[in-house]
């Protein structure tokens, strides 16, 4: 069985694309982690103790979803209209 240049280039390009794809995924993962500060940095910036931080997290957990669910359709339309003005 004779391997042609075309087959070798296909394997080479496939390997290169796989490596570049993995590097891109790794880059996105690192960028996402760096974009979100850790709890210790936020606590220090806000001047909270660990106990206060835990209470703040417990009290605010899931509030964004509850706020959206409690809005009426008219309120949603009004808010969406405000964003376009």
Beta strands, then each sheet from edge to edge (+ up, - down):
end
